[in-house]
Amino acid sequence: MTQHTDKTHWDLVIKPKASLFDLHLKDLWQYRDLLAQFVKRDFVAQYKQTIFGPIWNLIQPIMTTIMFLLVFGKIANIPTDGIQPVLFYMSGITIWNYFSVCFTSTSSTFVTNSGIFGKVYFPRLIIPLSVVLSNIVRFGIQFFLLLVMMIWYHFHNYPIHFGLNWLLIPLLVVIMGGIGLGLGIILSSLTTKYRDLSILVGFGVQLLMYATPIVYPLSYLMGKKYRWVIVSNPLTPVTEAFRYALFGTGHFTLSTLGYSILFMVISLLVGILIFSQTERSFMDTV
């Protein structure tokens, strides 16, 4: 009697996670092609069956800038720290929009993608990561609009300050995206059990915007008792650094930016750990 040995070789073996820190982050690289497909899907689906398509990325900051000019510039008469008002508001809107869309889109990862998660295996972290990457295109469109306005004002006696400070911009985008991703996946993990938390996202982001120097410079709060609240916001140093990189003015220091980087790292680590633990049982609660 001959014995047959099983020599089957599997390309992928899915095993339960053995420990809290068994995160399988290397799987993200192995599924990089799938990540690229999700990035493409997110961008195309966002503007499918729309009239203006990506042009909405230009309309939104223009209309918001006009509103800020009227309300905060003309009515409230809030100074803009020596920066041309249109450029001041548009720069704040550009960097803020990237954070807000990363945070709000990733905060519903488990709920909106439960159908996909229940049918096929892939690293779940790919979904929120694809959102952050796909919205870099949106940021690029709005940043291009900001550059156009800067060039226009350059020929109207408001010179552009090109310099090494501009090298900070990619780092600032990474920090904003990282904070949005970290906080978003934490909230996404919590909403699998507590659905009413998703209701907080909409107006919570709006409140956070006013706690960030988007419509006012940090110098405007000098001497005010509640200034510490704005300073402790990890998005404040990034916003101020973004304006400093563009216009050469603003309350920017490496120590405050280091605080934002530290917050980003902590929120990402905590978010990935909670997200990884939620993967195990979210299908029972979603």
GISULWO-V245698 format. One record per residue. N is the residue number from 1. RES is the residue in one letter. BURIAL is I if it has 24 or more other ideal C-beta (glycine too) atoms within 12 Angstrom, else O. Layout:
# GISULWO-V245698
n: {N,N}
res: {RES,RES}
burial: {BURIAL,BURIAL}
This chain:
# GISULWO-V245698
n: {1,2,3,4,5,6,7,8,9,10,11,12,13,14,15,16,17,18,19,20,21,22,23,24,25,26,27,28,29,30,31,32,33,34,35,36,37,38,39,40,41,42,43,44,45,46,47,48,49,50,51,52,53,54,55,56,57,58,59,60,61,62,63,64,65,66,67,68,69,70,71,72,73,74,75,76,77,78,79,80,81,82,83,84,85,86,87,88,89,90,91,92,93,94,95,96,97,98,99,100,101,102,103,104,105,106,107,108,109,110,111,112,113,114,115,116,117,118,119,120,121,122,123,124,125,126,127,128,129,130,131,132,133,134,135,136,137,138,139,140,141,142,143,144,145,146,147,148,149,150,151,152,153,154,155,156,157,158,159,160,161,162,163,164,165,166,167,168,169,170,171,172,173,174,175,176,177,178,179,180,181,182,183,184,185,186,187,188,189,190,191,192,193,194,195,196,197,198,199,200,201,202,203,204,205,206,207,208,209,210,211,212,213,214,215,216,217,218,219,220,221,222,223,224,225,226,227,228,229,230,231,232,233,234,235,236,237,238,239,240,241,242,243,244,245,246,247,248,249,250,251,252,253,254,255,256,257,258,259,260,261,262,263,264,265,266,267,268,269,270,271,272,273,274,275,276,277,278,279,280,281,282,283,284,285,286}
res: {M,T,Q,H,T,D,K,T,H,W,D,L,V,I,K,P,K,A,S,L,F,D,L,H,L,K,D,L,W,Q,Y,R,D,L,L,A,Q,F,V,K,R,D,F,V,A,Q,Y,K,Q,T,I,F,G,P,I,W,N,L,I,Q,P,I,M,T,T,I,M,F,L,L,V,F,G,K,I,A,N,I,P,T,D,G,I,Q,P,V,L,F,Y,M,S,G,I,T,I,W,N,Y,F,S,V,C,F,T,S,T,S,S,T,F,V,T,N,S,G,I,F,G,K,V,Y,F,P,R,L,I,I,P,L,S,V,V,L,S,N,I,V,R,F,G,I,Q,F,F,L,L,L,V,M,M,I,W,Y,H,F,H,N,Y,P,I,H,F,G,L,N,W,L,L,I,P,L,L,V,V,I,M,G,G,I,G,L,G,L,G,I,I,L,S,S,L,T,T,K,Y,R,D,L,S,I,L,V,G,F,G,V,Q,L,L,M,Y,A,T,P,I,V,Y,P,L,S,Y,L,M,G,K,K,Y,R,W,V,I,V,S,N,P,L,T,P,V,T,E,A,F,R,Y,A,L,F,G,T,G,H,F,T,L,S,T,L,G,Y,S,I,L,F,M,V,I,S,L,L,V,G,I,L,I,F,S,Q,T,E,R,S,F,M,D,T,V}
burial: {O,O,O,O,O,O,O,O,O,O,O,O,O,O,O,O,O,O,O,O,O,O,I,I,O,O,I,I,O,O,I,O,O,I,I,O,O,I,I,O,O,I,I,O,O,I,O,O,O,O,O,O,O,O,O,O,I,I,O,I,I,I,O,I,I,O,O,I,I,O,O,I,O,O,O,O,O,I,O,I,I,O,I,I,I,I,I,I,I,I,I,I,I,I,I,I,I,I,I,I,I,I,I,I,I,I,I,I,I,I,I,O,I,O,O,O,I,O,O,O,O,I,I,I,I,I,I,I,I,I,I,I,I,I,I,I,I,I,I,I,I,I,I,O,I,I,O,O,I,I,O,O,I,O,O,O,O,O,O,I,O,O,O,O,O,O,O,I,I,O,I,I,I,I,I,I,I,I,I,I,I,I,I,I,I,I,I,I,I,I,I,I,O,O,O,O,O,I,O,O,I,O,O,O,I,O,O,I,I,I,I,I,I,I,I,I,I,I,I,I,I,O,O,O,O,O,O,O,O,I,I,O,I,I,I,I,I,I,I,I,I,I,I,I,I,I,I,O,I,I,I,I,O,O,O,I,I,O,I,I,I,O,I,I,O,O,I,I,O,I,I,I,I,I,I,I,I,I,I,O,O,I,O,O,O,I}
